[in-house]
Amino acid sequence: MVKWPPRRDWSGNFVNFQEGNQMPFVNIKITRDGATAEQKATLIKGVTQLLVDTLGKNPATTVVVIEEVDTDNWGIGGESITARRKAGK
């Protein structure tokens, strides 16, 4: 049974997901201001393990993506993070 609309995997390829066979996809967005490679590796490992422990997901098919966003491009309450930090908020 093919689900409609068709889905794409993390690389953009169409995938025929069978019911109960979906790979987990986690997208973490953080500001680009100092997370080290080691910290990001810890996040990836920890989130993967959380899905294994909590939902019984297969770690081999679990995808974790960390996106780093410039503080000029991230806003809260109508202000960019850059502006908020300059204002001491």
C-alpha positions as CSV (number, residue, x, y, z in Angstrom):
1,M,0.0,0.0,0.0
2,V,1.5,3.3,-1.1
3,K,0.6,6.4,1.0
4,W,-0.4,9.5,-0.9
5,P,1.0,12.0,-1.2
6,P,4.3,10.3,-1.8
7,R,7.0,11.0,0.7
8,R,10.7,11.8,0.3
9,D,13.6,10.6,2.4
10,W,16.2,12.9,3.9
11,S,18.0,13.1,0.6
12,G,14.9,14.1,-1.4
13,N,14.3,10.7,-3.0
14,F,10.8,9.3,-3.2
15,V,10.3,6.4,-0.8
16,N,7.5,3.8,-0.6
17,F,6.9,3.7,3.1
18,Q,4.9,0.7,4.3
19,E,2.7,1.2,7.4
20,G,4.7,1.0,10.6
21,N,8.0,1.1,8.6
22,Q,8.6,4.9,8.6
23,M,12.0,6.2,9.5
24,P,12.0,8.8,12.2
25,F,13.2,12.3,11.1
26,V,14.2,14.8,13.7
27,N,15.1,18.4,12.8
28,I,16.8,20.4,15.5
29,K,17.2,24.2,14.9
30,I,19.7,26.1,17.0
31,T,21.2,29.6,16.6
32,R,24.6,29.6,15.0
33,D,26.6,30.8,18.0
34,G,28.9,28.3,19.5
35,A,27.6,24.7,19.6
36,T,30.7,22.6,19.2
37,A,31.0,19.5,16.9
38,E,31.1,17.4,20.1
39,Q,28.0,18.9,21.5
40,K,26.1,18.4,18.2
41,A,27.4,14.7,18.1
42,T,26.0,14.3,21.6
43,L,22.6,15.7,20.5
44,I,22.4,13.3,17.6
45,K,23.4,10.3,19.7
46,G,21.0,11.3,22.5
47,V,18.0,12.0,20.3
48,T,18.5,8.8,18.4
49,Q,18.7,6.8,21.7
50,L,15.6,8.6,23.0
51,L,13.6,7.4,20.0
52,V,15.0,3.9,20.5
53,D,14.1,3.8,24.2
54,T,10.8,5.6,24.0
55,L,9.3,4.5,20.7
56,G,11.3,1.4,19.9
57,K,12.6,2.9,16.7
58,N,15.5,1.4,14.8
59,P,18.6,3.6,15.3
60,A,19.9,2.6,11.8
61,T,17.0,4.3,10.1
62,T,16.7,7.3,12.5
63,V,17.7,10.6,10.9
64,V,18.7,13.6,13.0
65,V,19.5,16.9,11.3
66,I,20.8,20.0,13.1
67,E,20.3,23.3,11.4
68,E,22.2,26.3,12.6
69,V,20.4,29.6,12.0
70,D,22.1,33.0,12.0
71,T,20.7,35.1,14.9
72,D,19.7,37.8,12.3
73,N,17.4,35.2,10.7
74,W,15.7,34.0,13.9
75,G,13.0,36.2,15.5
76,I,10.9,36.2,18.6
77,G,8.2,38.7,19.4
78,G,8.9,40.7,16.2
79,E,12.6,41.1,16.9
80,S,15.7,39.2,15.7
81,I,17.7,37.4,18.3
82,T,20.6,39.7,17.4
83,A,18.5,42.7,18.3
84,R,17.2,41.1,21.4
85,R,20.6,40.2,22.7
86,K,21.9,43.8,22.0
87,A,18.9,45.1,24.0
88,G,19.7,42.7,26.9
89,K,16.6,40.6,26.5
